[in-house]
Amino acid sequence: MREPTDRAGYRIVDATDFSTGKALVREGDKAVIAFEGSELVRGGGGGRCMTMPVCRDDIW
């Protein structure tokens, strides 16, 4: 099953599918990881840190 896309062409990926490896997001893909809003407080984060990139360049 193909994930839905928004009007800007971003693929919308369910957070559970992403975290279990069922849905892959490759470097350069336009994708949004969708999760329940209640998950923000569970992780102790806020809106800013939860919208930072999941994959980052090595710092070394």
N, C-alpha and C positions, 0 to 999 in steps of 0.2 A: 504494500500500500504506500502510495506516495504522500508525503507530508503536504499540507496546504501551504500556499504562499500568500504574502500580503501584496498590496498594490505596488510596493517598491521593489518587488522581486525577491524578498527575503523568504527563505524556507523556514517554516515554523516547526520546531522540533520539541517534542515533549521531554521534560527534564528526566523522567524515569527512563525513557528510551535512550536518552543520551548517556546517562550515568551507567546503564547496564550494557552499553555497547550495541544495543539494537539499532540505534540510529547513529551514523557517523557524520561528523562535520570535518571536512578536509580544509587544510589551509587555503585561504582565498575564497572559500564558500561564503555566500551571503546567507546567514542563518541567525535565527533568534531561538534561544533556549527558553521555552515557556514553563513556568512553575507557578504554584499557588502562592498568592501574596502572603499567606501565613508563614511560609517558609523563610521570609526575610528575618523575622524576629527569632525564629528557632536557631538560626545560625549565628545570631548575635551581630548581624551586619545591618547595614542600612542601604538605602537606594543607590548611593554612589559606589560602594564596594561591590554590590551585587551586579553592577552593570559593567564592571571592568572586564577586559578580555579573559577568557578561560585559559588560552594558551599564550604564553609570553616567551620572548627570547631569553636565552641563558644570559646571566649577568656576568659570567666569567669570560 
